[in-house]
C-alpha cells in the first residue's frame, strides 16, 4: 500500500493525482442535485415505501404491487433512508459508494496485469467518461452493477488462480447482489470474463473444476432473498392483477420474463424498435472523450488474439464484447445500459494508451484526442452562450481553472503520451463540471412538479392536497399529505375539492372544457420531457417548449 501511495505522489505521477482528485470531486458533486428525470423519483418512492413500512419483501407503488426490477438497490436505498432520512443525498449516496467500488476494483484488476500507471490511466478514463458522471448525478441501478460486477470478476479471477474461501464468498455475494439488482443476465459478463480467460489461454479443462460448481451453488443460495421476496409477494397470491392479468409468478418473472422476455420481446413489457448499431453510436458520446480510442483498442486487441499473440488477461475483452453484442441484438436499448461495461472498456483503452511509443500509434492518439477535445471545448463554449448566458461568471471560473490545469500538465516533464492523455481528462472535467454546476441545476428549475412541491413546502407546509396528476418527483419532495386521483373524482368529492389541487396542462384543459371555475394559486414553467430538445437548449426558444404546472383552488 505504501509503495502504491509513493508511486502516485511521485513527481512523475503527481499530475495524475491532481486530475484524479478533481475527477473524484466531480463525480461526487452531483449528489445534492434534485431529480430531473422520473426514474430516480420512482425508485426513491419504492424504497421510501419499504423503509416506512418496514416491509422489505414487497415492492409497493402507491399501494399497488410493483414488478419491474429486483430488490437489491431498493433494500440498500431503504437502509440509507433509515440512516440519513428521506432525501436526495440518502438516495444517491449508496450508488456513489458502489461506483467507487467499481473504480477500486478497476484499479486492482488493471494493476494486477498491467502495472500501476496503466491502472491509474484506467480509473481516470472511468471517472471522466461522460456517462459515468451523468449516471452519478441522475442515479439509476447502473452504479450498483458496476461495483458488484467488477468485484465479482476480480475475486473470481483470484479463485481461478488459487482457491480461497474468502475470495469465493466475496465473488459469490457480489454476483448474487448483481443478479438481485438487474437480473440473471448479469451472470453473462461475469461468466464470460472468467470462461473466456480460460478458453483463450487454452485451459478448457479448468472450466469444469469443482470450485465453479461450488461457486454456482453459493450464488444460488445468496440469491434466495430475492426468490423468497417475489414468491411471497406474487406466487403466493395468484389472485393479484399484474400487467393486467392474474396468476403472475414472481419467480418466473425474475428468472425469465425480466430478462429473456425482454430480449425476445415477448414478455410482459415489450418494445417496438431496436437498432443493431444503437450502442455503437451511443458510446461515441456516452464514453466520450475516449470512444474512438476504445473502438481502436478493441480492434487492436481482437487482431492480436487472431494472430495468436498471448495477452496477459482475456477478462475484459471476453466480459465486455459478448455483453455488448447481446445488448445490440436486444430491442430494449437505453443509453445507460452499457455503463456496466465501462470498467472493462477503461482497462482495454488504458492498455492501448500506456503501450504507445513514438510512431504511427502515438500520432493517431494525438490527432484523435486533439480533434475530440477541440470539439468538446467548442461545444461547451457554444452551449454556455445559447443555454445559460447569464451564468458566464461560473463559466469564466471554470475556464480559468481549466487553463491553469492545462499549463500545469504541459509544464511537467512526463512520458510521451501523458500530456495529451491528461489534457483530455482536463477537458472532460471542464465539460462535466459545467454540466453539474450550470446545466443540470437549470434543468431542475424547469421541473414544474418539483417547483410546485417546494412552493407548497414553504408556503403551505404539511397541508393535504389533491393531485390530478401522479408525479413521482412531486410525490418525493412534497412533505405534506397527497391524494392522487383525477379531475372527475376530485369534483365529486367535497373533501378533495376543497383542498389545493395539483394539476398539469391536461387537467386544467379538462376543467376549462367542463367550464368549471378555478383560481390559480401559482403556476410553474415545466419542461415535460426527459430528453432535451434543441429549442429547449437554445434559451431564446425555450419558452416554446414549456408547459405549465399548476396549484389551483376551485371557486
Secondary structure, DSSP 8 states (H G I E B T S, - for coil): -HHHHHHHHSTTTHHHHHHHHHHHHHHHHGGG----SHHHHHHHHHHHHHHHHT--S--EETTEE--SS-SHHHHHHHHHHHHH-SSHHHHHHHHHHHHHHHHHHHHHHHHHHH-HHHHHHHHHHHHHSHHHHHHHHS--SHHHHHHHHHHHHHHHHHHHHS--HHHHHHHHHHHHHHHHHH-TTHHHHHHHHHHHHHHHTT-GGGGG-HHHHHHHHHHHHHTHHHHHHHIIIIIT-TTS-BTTBS---HHHIIIIIIIIIHHTT-SSS--S---TTHHHHHHHHHTTTSHHHHHHHHHHHHHHHHTT---S--HHHHHHHHHHHHHHHSS---GGGGGGGHHHHHHHHHHHHHT--TTHHHHHHHHHHHHHHHHHHHHHHHHHHHH-GGGHHHHHHHHHHHHHHHHHHHHS---TTHHHHHHHHHHHHHHHHHIIIIIHHHHHHT-HHHHHHHHHHHHSTT--EEESS--HHHHHH--S-EEE--HHHHHH-HHHHTSEEEE-HHHHHHHHHTT--EEEEEEEEE---SS--HHHHSGGGGGGG-EEEEEEEE-
